[in-house]
Amino acid sequence: MKICPITYKECGERLYSSGGLKLLSVNLEKLILFPYSSEEQRHKALTNTDNLNLPGCSLKLNARLNMQAGCFELSGDKGNFILKPQDSINTQIPENEDLTMRLAKAVCIDVPFHGLIYCKDKSMTYFIKKFDRGNGKQKFYAEDFAQLSGNLKEEKFNSTMEDVSMIIDKYCTFPVLEKIKLFRVVVFNYLIGNSESHLKKFSVIRRDKKIEFSPFYDLVNTSITGEESNVEIALPMNNKRSNLSKNDFIEYYAKEILTLNNKTIFDVLSDF
């Protein structure tokens, strides 16, 4: 009995459940193996073939869903999906990210539609739908916090969680609502072991004349990948990146910096 990598539900001997296919597209009846091995995907991303690669530390590819062929295909810069293949050093990063993103959704964090697909070498590749694409050719304006703060991508760690709060005050339409979202994802990242949530991992998006947090992305348990580290968060909070306490999160950050009230804090923590 197989488990669908899109819904995590049993799908018999099929690769995907019918529910998983419908999530990709209501008219999709089959999805064949992605016709590239993980090594071939990494090669295409590294060589930037046909402008397929995207910015960021992990290797990424643009893709679209070919309904007629029933498969994902690489698509230059016109695709509405991003694919992340297996890493050549650390194992199961796609599975890690997919599960972490599902856990985020379970505690009411807004994340884009995502899942895993099978490749021709039987490896799994992570997919995520681009959140800045609307219906048809509509595209929403989005910008990450490194850009908003005037930092280069190489300076994405040159900030603090206090600075993130000030960026929200400066640019968001309803700062209080966005600070609640921020507190929720900060607690989540700490609990899940994600110490790579730097300025490039926060973005705002403009929709219907409102500027707000985009759906959250790149949520991964980094504590079980790479070298050992005692760093607990990417950007310092209360001048600390490790040995954080309940007081740092609640009394200092939530109450003093984000100015959230007791009921709001309790409601967020209750979801966890």
HELIX and SHEET records of a PDB file:
HELIX    1   1 SER A   18  LEU A   24  1                                   7    
HELIX    2   2 SER A   38  THR A   47  1                                  10    
HELIX    3   3 THR A   49  ASN A   51  5                                   3    
HELIX    4   4 ILE A   93  ALA A  106  1                                  14    
HELIX    5   5 PHE A  145  LEU A  148  1                                   4    
HELIX    6   6 LYS A  153  GLU A  155  5                                   3    
HELIX    7   7 MET A  161  TYR A  171  1                                  11    
HELIX    8   8 PRO A  175  ILE A  192  1                                  18    
HELIX    9   9 LEU A  199  LYS A  201  5                                   3    
HELIX   10  10 THR A  222  ILE A  224  5                                   3    
HELIX   11  11 LYS A  246  ASN A  247  1                                   2    
HELIX   12  12 ASP A  248  ILE A  257  3                                  10    
HELIX   13  13 ASN A  262  ASP A  271  1                                  10    
SHEET    1   A 5 CYS A  71  LEU A  74  0                                        
SHEET    2   A 5 LEU A  61  ASN A  66 -1                                        
SHEET    3   A 5 PHE A  81  LYS A  84 -1                                        
SHEET    4   A 5 MET A 124  LYS A 129 -1                                        
SHEET    5   A 5 HIS A 114  TYR A 118 -1                                        
SHEET    1   B 3 TYR A 141  ASP A 144  0                                        
SHEET    2   B 3 SER A 203  ARG A 207 -1                                        
SHEET    3   B 3 LYS A 210  PHE A 213 -1                                        
END                                                                             
